[in-house]
Amino acid sequence: MPSIWTVKQSPRDPSPKATSILLIEENQLLVDLLMLHFADHGEIRLLQPDGLPQIERVIAETKPDLALIGYEKFTPKCAQALLRLPIFASSTGVAILANEVDKAAMLSVIDAGGMGVILKSMPLRSFVSAVQFMAAGEVFVPPRIFASAGTAPVARRAPTESLGQYEVKILNLIRAGLMNREIAAEIDAPETTVKMHIRSIFAKLGAKNRTQAVSLCEDLGLI
């Protein structure tokens, strides 16, 4: 029996390891440009549901690695609405795609399990890296958001222990947008060592994720 919904996807057959992204975006020009770009890109498979009512069924049948939800400006009201959507309670990771992002709204979504933010102004190469990073279970936030004016500050909390030299360096590299394997290459250490240091940083700061750790350290003047 055929499905009652249709789904657009980049036409080329993706590789078995391709990252599958469900794109929910009203700007059809942006969607078409991304579809066109990834038509010959074996690493990313873009899906677009034919109407919002079919999203849950699309997720159930296609099992995407990540749902990317588009906004013009992501505000606290947007965050409240997003957190109430059934998609947020599904096993699919959910991330924000926006032109502007309110920092407090973003952090509320990340604290609830969201995978982070992609800015519509990002280069395509950075877009690919970011969605693959989030699809792998890591939180991604563009560093420029931390410097945005007019956003609510993160509550200050002194670290329970002092941060080590490697930990401070790793935090600065995280703030610069590097992934774990890139950090490992930068400090000439195994990726497992980087992950160990990141876990230690979270424990000392009481942070839940990379975004919160960097924001806390910036507010405390540690980096």
C-alpha positions as CSV (number, residue, x, y, z in Angstrom):
1,M,0.0,0.0,0.0
2,P,1.6,3.3,-1.0
3,S,2.3,6.0,1.6
4,I,-0.2,8.9,1.8
5,W,2.7,11.4,2.0
6,T,5.6,12.1,-0.3
7,V,9.2,13.0,0.6
8,K,11.6,14.9,-1.5
9,Q,15.2,13.9,-1.3
10,S,18.5,14.6,-3.0
11,P,18.4,12.4,-6.1
12,R,21.7,10.6,-6.1
13,D,21.7,7.3,-4.3
14,P,23.7,8.1,-1.1
15,S,26.5,5.9,0.3
16,P,25.4,3.4,3.0
17,K,27.2,5.7,5.6
18,A,25.5,8.9,4.4
19,T,24.1,11.1,7.2
20,S,20.3,11.4,6.7
21,I,18.9,14.8,7.5
22,L,15.2,15.7,7.7
23,L,15.0,19.4,6.7
24,I,11.9,21.4,7.9
25,E,12.3,24.8,6.4
26,E,9.8,27.3,4.9
27,N,12.3,29.1,2.7
28,Q,12.0,26.9,-0.4
29,L,14.8,28.7,-2.2
30,L,17.2,27.6,0.6
31,V,15.8,24.1,0.5
32,D,16.2,23.9,-3.3
33,L,19.8,25.2,-3.2
34,L,20.7,22.6,-0.5
35,M,19.0,19.8,-2.4
36,L,20.9,20.8,-5.6
37,H,24.2,20.9,-3.8
38,F,23.8,17.5,-2.1
39,A,22.5,15.9,-5.3
40,D,26.1,14.9,-6.0
41,H,27.3,14.7,-2.4
42,G,27.6,11.1,-1.1
43,E,28.0,12.0,2.6
44,I,24.6,13.8,3.1
45,R,21.1,12.7,2.3
46,L,18.5,15.5,2.6
47,L,14.8,14.7,3.1
48,Q,12.0,17.2,3.0
49,P,8.5,16.2,4.2
50,D,5.5,17.2,2.1
51,G,3.7,19.2,4.8
52,L,4.1,19.4,8.6
53,P,1.3,16.9,9.5
54,Q,3.4,14.1,7.9
55,I,6.6,14.7,9.9
56,E,6.1,12.0,12.5
57,R,5.3,9.4,9.9
58,V,8.3,10.5,7.8
59,I,10.5,10.0,10.9
60,A,9.0,6.6,11.6
61,E,9.5,5.4,8.1
62,T,12.9,7.0,7.1
63,K,14.6,7.1,10.5
64,P,16.7,10.2,9.8
65,D,19.9,10.8,11.8
66,L,18.9,14.4,12.5
67,A,15.9,16.7,12.1
68,L,16.9,20.3,11.2
69,I,14.1,22.8,11.9
70,G,14.3,26.2,10.3
71,Y,13.5,29.6,11.8
72,E,14.1,33.2,10.8
73,K,14.9,34.1,14.4
74,F,14.9,31.6,17.2
75,T,13.3,33.2,20.3
76,P,12.2,32.0,23.7
77,K,8.7,31.5,22.3
78,C,10.1,29.4,19.5
79,A,12.0,27.3,22.1
80,Q,8.8,26.7,24.1
81,A,6.9,25.6,21.0
82,L,9.7,23.3,19.9
83,L,10.0,21.6,23.2
84,R,6.3,20.7,23.1
85,L,6.5,19.1,19.6
86,P,6.3,15.2,19.5
87,I,9.4,15.2,17.3
88,F,11.4,16.5,20.3
89,A,10.5,13.4,22.3
90,S,11.4,11.0,19.5
91,S,14.7,9.2,19.1
92,T,15.8,11.5,16.3
93,G,18.1,14.3,17.2
94,V,16.7,17.8,16.8
95,A,18.7,20.9,15.8
96,I,17.9,24.5,15.0
97,L,18.6,26.2,11.6
98,A,18.2,30.0,11.9
99,N,19.4,33.4,10.8
100,E,19.4,34.7,14.4
101,V,19.4,32.9,17.7
102,D,18.6,34.0,21.2
103,K,21.3,32.5,23.5
104,A,18.9,31.8,26.4
105,A,16.4,30.1,24.1
106,M,19.1,28.0,22.5
107,L,20.5,26.9,25.8
108,S,17.1,25.8,27.1
109,V,16.7,23.6,24.0
110,I,20.2,22.1,24.4
111,D,19.6,21.5,28.1
112,A,16.5,19.5,27.2
113,G,18.4,17.3,24.7
114,G,18.6,19.4,21.5
115,M,21.7,18.9,19.4
116,G,22.6,22.6,18.7
117,V,22.4,25.3,16.1
118,I,23.3,25.9,12.5
119,L,23.3,29.5,11.2
120,K,22.0,30.0,7.7
121,S,25.0,32.2,7.0
122,M,27.4,29.3,7.5
123,P,29.5,28.1,4.5
124,L,28.4,24.8,3.0
125,R,31.5,23.0,4.2
126,S,30.8,24.1,7.8
127,F,27.2,23.0,7.3
128,V,28.3,19.5,6.4
129,S,30.7,19.2,9.3
130,A,28.1,20.6,11.8
131,V,25.3,18.2,10.8
132,Q,27.6,15.2,10.8
133,F,28.9,16.3,14.2
134,M,25.3,16.5,15.6
135,A,24.2,13.3,13.9
136,A,27.1,11.6,15.8
137,G,25.6,12.7,19.1
138,E,27.6,15.8,19.8
139,V,26.2,19.3,20.4
140,F,27.3,22.0,18.0
141,V,27.0,25.8,18.4
142,P,28.8,28.3,16.2
143,P,31.3,30.3,18.3
144,R,29.9,33.6,17.1
145,I,26.7,33.0,19.1
146,F,28.7,33.3,22.3
147,A,29.7,36.8,21.4
148,S,26.2,37.9,20.4
149,A,24.9,41.0,22.0
150,G,21.6,41.2,23.8
151,T,21.4,37.6,25.0
152,A,20.7,36.4,28.5
153,P,23.8,35.4,30.5
154,V,24.4,31.9,31.8
155,A,24.2,31.5,35.5
156,R,27.7,31.8,37.1
157,R,29.1,28.8,38.9
158,A,32.6,28.5,40.2
159,P,34.4,25.3,39.1
160,T,34.7,22.7,41.9
161,E,38.3,22.2,40.9
162,S,40.8,24.2,39.0
163,L,41.1,23.4,35.2
164,G,44.3,21.9,34.0
165,Q,46.5,23.4,31.2
166,Y,45.3,20.8,28.7
167,E,41.6,21.4,29.7
168,V,41.9,25.2,29.2
169,K,43.5,24.6,25.8
170,I,40.8,22.1,24.8
171,L,38.1,24.6,25.9
172,N,39.6,27.2,23.7
173,L,39.7,24.8,20.8
174,I,36.0,23.8,21.4
175,R,35.1,27.5,21.4
176,A,36.9,27.8,18.0
177,G,34.5,25.2,16.7
178,L,37.0,22.2,16.4
179,M,35.7,18.6,16.7
180,N,37.2,16.0,18.9
181,R,39.4,14.5,16.2
182,E,40.6,18.0,15.2
183,I,41.4,18.8,18.8
184,A,43.3,15.6,19.1
185,A,45.5,16.5,16.2
186,E,46.0,20.0,17.5
187,I,47.3,18.9,20.9
188,D,49.0,15.8,19.5
189,A,47.0,13.3,21.7
190,P,44.6,10.4,21.0
191,E,41.0,11.2,20.6
192,T,40.2,9.1,23.6
193,T,42.4,11.4,25.7
194,V,40.4,14.4,24.4
195,K,37.1,12.8,25.4
196,M,38.6,12.1,28.9
197,H,39.6,15.7,29.3
198,I,36.1,16.9,28.1
199,R,34.4,14.6,30.7
200,S,36.7,16.0,33.4
201,I,35.9,19.6,32.3
202,F,32.1,18.9,32.5
203,A,32.5,17.4,36.0
204,K,34.6,20.3,37.3
205,L,32.2,23.0,35.9
206,G,29.0,21.2,36.5
207,A,28.3,21.6,32.7
208,K,25.9,19.3,30.8
209,N,27.5,19.8,27.3
210,R,30.2,21.6,25.4
211,T,28.1,24.7,24.8
212,Q,27.4,25.2,28.4
213,A,31.0,24.5,29.4
214,V,32.4,27.2,27.1
215,S,29.7,29.7,28.1
216,L,30.3,29.1,31.8
217,C,34.1,29.6,31.4
218,E,33.6,32.8,29.4
219,D,31.4,34.2,32.1
220,L,33.8,33.2,34.8
221,G,36.8,34.7,32.8
222,L,38.6,31.3,32.7
223,I,39.1,31.4,28.9
